[in-house]
Amino acid sequence: MKNKIFSLINIAGLSIGITVCLLILQYVSFQLSFGQFNQNVDDIYRVTNDRYQNGKLIQRGTITYSAIGKAMQDDLPEVIDYTRMEPEGGATVINGN
């Protein structure tokens, strides 16, 4: 009861630390859950693109050229199948009329 401010700082720090730890664990769990529904999860890969300029990495991302899947399937016998992913947004698919 003598050191109310000191106790309040300690309790606030502990609660913030626990909250941040739980949020980090939730984020890691979410990131590791992608593709786990597929029975062939060990055979799924994502192509990334590293862009270099003058020997220095200037960009790293998952945006690649549209023909990369077909080219990899033609050139590499290990590639069984491929698919493309699009960001969420304005894609509209119309079948027939």
N, C-alpha and C positions, 0 to 999 in steps of 0.2 A: 504494500500500500504506500510505502514511502516513495518509491520510484515509479510513479504511474506513467510518466512520459517514456522512460526507458523501457518499461514493460510493453507499452503500446507500440513503440518502434520495433521491438523484437517480435511481437505477435504479428504486426503488419508485414514485416520482412519475411517471416516464416510462411504466412498465407500467400504472399505474392510468389515466393519461391516454389511452393507446392503447386500453385495454379499454373505457373509457367512450365513446370516439369510435366504436368498432366497434358497441357496443350501440345508440347513437343512430342510426347508419347503418342497422342492422338494423331498428329500430323504424320509421324513415321509409320504408324499402323495403316493409315489411309494410303500412303504412297506405296507401301509394300503389298497392298491388297489387289492392285491392278492385275488382271489376267489370271488370277488364281482360280476362277471358275472353270477354266478350260482344262481338259484332261491332258493336253499336250503343252502345258505351261512351260516346260523346259525347252521346247522347240520354238518359242515365240521370241522374236527380236525386234527392236525398233532401230531404224536407220537414223543416224544423226549426221549433221553437217558441220564440219569445222572449217572455217574460212581463214586463210592465212594471207597476210600481206607483208612482203619483205621479210619473210621468215617469222613473223610475229602473229600469234592468234588474235584475230580481231572480232570474231563472232563465232558463237557455238549455239546450235539450235537444232530443232527437229524438222524444220521446214526444208524439204528437198525438192528436187525436180520431179515432175509428174511421171516421167518415163523411167525412173530409177528402179521401180519394182519389176517391170518387164525386162529391163536390161540385166538386172541381177538374175532373174529366172533363166534368161537365155544364156548367160555367161557362166553361171555357177550351178552345177548339177545338184548341190545340196539344198537349193531353194525349191521347195515343193510348191508353195503358193504364196501370194502376196495380196495385200489390200492397202488402200489409202485411207487416211484419216483426215477429216476436214474439221476445222474449228466450228464451234456452235455458231449459228447465225442464219443468214438468209438463203439457205439452200431449199429449193422447192422441186419436188419430183412429181411429174404428171404422167399418168399412164392412160393412154387412149385419149378420149375427149375430155 
